[in-house]
């Protein structure tokens, strides 16, 4: 069978990314040729060029030493290069995207979840080590620009199918599970039946226990950045990745771009009894940790205190119940618990508080004679007065503050 011609990939990249990146590839190709190396565009770059999707990065594979290649390129170009000598790979960092340069190689995983042992090879070896067939294609940068497709990735790309190259793929590298979710969601592709079975089998054998908490967190973070993250979440639940009982909230529509909200949305798909266990599985930064903790506290608070129908006659009780809860956490709760009675009450409460603006700030209270240790108490009085309609202006606020100061002799 004759190799498929795909067109000059550098010109395809020029059309999408511009002259700067095309000329950088021309120089890399020129240097590789002088060194006697074959050079190919590979992996996700080929996939996205064929699908005519925006490129997130450029992946290159050379049949030779990638470190030697980038060292020579750096002599003629002023570029920032990060070298990974153990794996004979390098990353050329540019303003918009990165160019990953790898030595064509074969890989052997000594045990599940471990980093692979590598051995230099040819382009076919390099494609066989990849995760899915749709990422196992290469285009020669030198004429006649052949598409190298020994794993039949083009057929799977045309069919809209995500397929692993072999059944031990997820056992060798469990993070491929998350990439499968991301690709299936991003491209709206189906997961091949044998791939589905292999993934289920690997998960049932606790393959994820072989990777660190940090690697697991990083893979979920990448999943959260997907444009159709709600679909990725559903795969996450369908494959029972974490082995936790679910809540029935799997059909949440996630339209927010806020990362903290997305973590909460994923958390809320599991039973509230498992929230602490969920958090223990990940290595989260302080901001995410604090928001998730506030969310768990709100869930517990609502569970143990039925919110009353909110109106101006009883809103003070709800105010004291919820005043310490950050507004983004309440927004997240509403989004993650649609059509629940307590959610309707919470929305009414937020509507009332949104309509209230206290004119006096802490400095203004101090100027009126309030001791700094009493500022919080006085702000509560002003909020309750405004929420119940008893305080409607700055003048009303000042009168209430003066009355408080006189009554408490502060």
N, C-alpha and C positions, 0 to 999 in steps of 0.2 A: 504493500500500500504506500503510495507516494505521501511524503510529509506535507501537511497543510501549510500553505503560505498565509501569513497573517498581516503582512505589511510591515514597514519600517517602524519598530516600536519607539524609537527615539522621536520620530515625527509625530506619532500619536501622543507622546508625552509633551512634546512642544505645543501641540494644539491645546492641551489641557492645562499645563503648568507654566508654559511660557519658555522663552528663549534661554533664560539662565539655566534652568534644569536640563534642557536638551543639550546645551553646550557642555555642561558638567559631565553628562553621560558620554558625550563624544570624546572628551578628554580621558575619562576612565577607560573607555573602549580602546582608544589609541594606545594607552599605556599597557593594557592587558595584551594587546596584539604584539607589542614590542617584546613583552615578556614570554610570548608564546602560549598564553592562556586563552582558552575558550571562555566566552562570557555570555551570560544569559540573563534576561529578565525572568523572574520566577514567582511562583506562589500567588499570593493575593493580588499582586500587581497585574499579573496576567489575567487572573479572574476578572478584576475590575475593568481592565482595558476591553476585554471581550464583552462584558455587560454594559460598557459605556457608563460606568459609575465614577464618581469623584475618587481620586487616589488619596489615600491617607498616608502612604509612604511608598518608597520604591525598594523592591527586593532584588538583589543581584546575586548570582552564583557564578563563581569562576572555577574552571578546572585547573586549579593551581593554588598557590598560597595567597589568601586574601590579605594577610598582614603585609606581605611584600608588595602587593599591588597598591594598597593605600599609602604605604610608605613612599613609593615612587610617585603617586599622584600628589602627595603633599609637597613634593619638591617643585612642582609647577603651579600648584593652586594653593591659595591661602584659605584653607578650610579647617574646621574643627573636627578632629577625628578621635573617637573612643575605640580603643583596641581591646579585644577579648582573646588574648593569646592562647589560653587553654583550649578554646574551641575553634581557633583560627578564623575568627570573624571580626568585623569592625562595623562601626556606625559613623557615617559622615553626617554631621549635623549642619543643617542649613536653617534659614529663617523660617520657612513654612513647614517643611516636611523633612524626614530623615531618610537617608539612603543606607540600607543595610547590605553589607557585602559579606558573603559567606564563601568559604572554601567548599566546593562540592565534596560531599562526604557521605559515608554510611554511618549509622549509629546503632549501638547495642545498649540496651538498658540492663544493667546488672541486676536490678530488682525493681519492683513496682514503685513508681513515684520518684525514683532516683534520677539524678542528672545522667545523661547518656555518655557512654564512651564513644569517641569519634575516631574515624579513620578516613583519610583522604580517598576520594573516589571520583567517578565521572558523573555526568549530569543525570544519568539514569539512577545511579546510587542515591544521588541527592533528592530526586523526586520520590523514591521509594520510602524515604524516612519521614515524609511529611504526613500531616494529620488526616486530610480528606482529599478525595480525588479532585475536587474542584480547586484545590490549592496545590495540586501536583502536576502543574504544567509549566513549561518554560518556552521562551521565545529567544532564538539566537539573535543577538544584536548585530552580528555580521551577516551580510547577504549570504543566502537568499531568505533570511528571516524565517526559518522553519519553526513551526510549532512542535515542540517535543511533548508528546502526550501518551507516554507508555502506560499510564494508569487509566486511560479513557475518561479523563476529567471533562473533556469538552462535551461528551454525550450526557454526563450527569448534569453539567451546567445547562445544557439545552432542555433537559427533562425536569430541571428544578429539584434535584435530589442531592442530599448530603449523605455521603457514603465514606466510611473509613477504608483504609487500604488493607487492613487485616484485623482479625478478631481480637488480637491482644492489644490493640491500639490504646484502649482506655486503661488497661491494666498497666501498660508501660508508662503512660503519661495521663493520669486522671484529669488533669486540667483540660484535656481535649473535650471532656463532657461540656464544659462551659462554652468552649468555642463552638461546639455543635449547636447549643441553644442559641448562641449569638448569630450564627450564619443562617440557621433555619428561620429565625425571627427577622433578621435584617433583609433577607432576600425573599421571604415568604416561600421557602423551599420545604419539601417533605423530607423526613428522615427515612432513609432506606430501611427496609424491614430487618435485614441482618444486622445493620448498624444499631437499630433500636434494641434488638435482643442482646447484642454485645454490651451496650451501655447499661441496660438493666442488670445483666449478669455481673458486670464489674462493680456496680453500686451495691448489689446484694452481697458481694464479697468484701465490702468495706474498703474499696480501693482508695477512697478519699482520706482514710486514716493514715495513708502513707505520705501525705503532703502536709507541709507546715501550715499553721494557722495564718501566717502572713501570705503564703501563696494562695490559699483559699480566699482570703479577703481580697487580694488583688484581682483574682479572676471574677469575683462577684462585682467588684468596682467596674471592671471592663464591661460586664453585662449591664450594669446600671446606666452606662453611657450610651447604650444602644437606642436608636430612635424609636423602636417598637419594644420597649422594655417590658411592657405588660405581657406580650407574647412570650418573651424569654422567661418571665416569672411563671407562666403557666407550665412551661416545660420543666422548670425547676420543681414545681409541685408534682406534676405528672410522673416524673422519674423518681420522686421521693428522695431527693438528693441528701437532705439532712436527716431523714429518718424520724421526723417529728410529726405528731398528729396535727392535722390542718384544721382551720377554723370555719371553712365554708366561704371565706372572703376571696376566693381565687379569681373572681371576675371583676376585681377592682380595675377601673380605668385610670391609668397613671398618665396624666397629662402634664404634671409638674416637671420642671427641669431641676428643681432643688434636690441636691444629692441626699441631704438628711431626710427629706420626705420619702425618697425612694427606699431608703433603708427601712423606714417605718412601714411603708406599704408592704415590703417583703415580710417584715416581722409580723404584720397583722394577718398574714395568710395562715399563720400557725395559731394553735390554741394558746390562749392567754396563760395557761398553766406552764407553758414551755418557753415563755419569753426570756427568762434568766438563762436557760440552757442554750437558747438561740444565741444570745449575746456572748456566751462563753466560747462559742465556736470561732469567733472572728476577732481580729486585731484592729479595733476601730480607733480613730483619733478622738481627741477630747470633745470636739464639737459634736460629732455623731453620737458619741457615748452619752453626753449630757442630754441631747434631745431625745434619744431613745429612752433614757432613764425617766425624763419628764413625761414621756408618752406612757410608759408602763405605770407610773404613779397616777396619771389621769385615768387610765383604764381601771385601776384598783379603786380610785376614788368614786368613779361613776358606778362601779359594780356594788359598792357598799353604801352609796348614798343616792337613792333615786332622785333624779332631778325633777322638781315640780314644774308644772306649766308656768312659764315665766310671764309675769306682768308687773306693773308698777307697785302692786300691793305686797309682793313677796320677793322681789328681786334681790333684796338685801341678803337673804339667806344664801341664795345662789352666788352672789358676789363674794361673800366670805368663804364659800366653798372653793371657788375657782380663781380667786384673785392672784394666787401665786403661779398659776399655769400660764406659760408663755403663749401668746396668740398663735404662733406657727404650729404649736403642738395641738391646740384646739382645732385649727384648720385641718391638720393631718387626721385627727380623730374623725371629724365629720366626713372627710373623703374616704376613709377606710371602713366606715360603718354606715353605708347608705341605708336609708329607709328604716332605721331603728328609732323608736320613740324618744329615747334619751338624746339622740342626735338632733331631732327637731327642737327639743328644749334648749340644747346647747346653741343651736343656730339662733334661736330667739334671744338668748342671753347675749351673744356676740352682736346681734343687731342693735340691742339697747346700748351696750357699752360703746359701740362704734359711733353712736349719736352724741356721746358725752365728751365734752372737752373741759378740763379744769384749767382755768386761767392762771391761778396762783401756782407758782413753783416753790420749791423749798426755800429759796432766798426770800421770796415774798412772804412766806409764812414766818420766817425768822424775824423779818422786819415788823411783823404785826405782833411779835412777842412770843412766838411759839418756841419752846426749847427744842433743840435738834433731836433729843431723844423721843419727842412726841410727834415728830413730823409724820410718821407713818400712820399714827392714829388719826391725826387731823385730816390727812388725805383720804382715809377711809370715810370719814364723816362727810367730806365734800362729795366724794363719789356717790355715796348712798343718797345724799340730798339731791344730787343732779339726776340720778337714776329714777328716783321717786317723784321728781318734778317739784320738789320743795326749794331747790336752788336752781335759778335760771340765768344768773348774771354774775359778773365779777363782784358787783356790790353785794349780792346775796352771799357770795363766798366770804367776803371780808367780814360781814356781820356774823356769820356762823363761826368764823375763826375767833373774833373778838369775844363772842359769847363763851366759846370753849376756854379761852385764856382766863376770862374772869371767873368762870365756874371752877376751874382747876388751879387758879392762883399761880400760873406759871409765867 
